[in-house]
């Protein structure tokens, strides 16, 4: 058998391409308004990567899943806690996050009407910019692993133009100078080589240099609805 020129660059069958931290253009696949187990309203948005080498990333995972009752991958779901319109400081923060998301959708899609933000059917098939970071988690068996998750959203133009910073890794919280679980901290220098990647994020600027980014709500696993 002869030697092949592109052998080292080809992905082996059965391997799965890893999603790196960085900026991606994403597409909204489905939207629902649901109540969490704590009886809090939220938008649940299924999305996928829309451009680049990782296009269709979450659909590939979904397609390869052979379990009888498979669901859209959890990391491909964006959740926004909805405000109760009660005027409290916490509620105003929720409204600000929601408005940031709606503004990013409007900037990215000329046919989207932000004045009718309450019509969530408008969100279907809309494009959006997504900034992803690596986050550490602990399995039920105590094993520490890393996963790449959507950290905040922005306009498609910001991602395409590289007008963002790649977020630092988010390790588990430290306890007595030791990472939770008793393991040393993982390195935080693994950044995306995707075509939209910009410079690493400064440690004193956890939300990036622009106010045009909408941060993703931190919701516990117990609150997560699934498609």
Buried (B, 14 or more C-beta within 10 A) or exposed (E): EEEEEEEEEEEEEEEEEEBBBBBBBBBBBBBEEBEBEEEBBBBBBBBBBBBBEBBEBBBBBBEEEEEEEEEBBBBBBBBBBBBEEEEEEEBEBBBEBBBBBBBBBBBBBEEBEEEEBEEBEBBEEBBBBBBBBBBBBBEEEEEBEBEBBBBBBBBBEBBBEBBBBBBBBBBBEEEEEEBEEEBEEBEBEEBBEBBBBBEBBEEEEEBBBEEBBBBBBEBEEEBBBEB
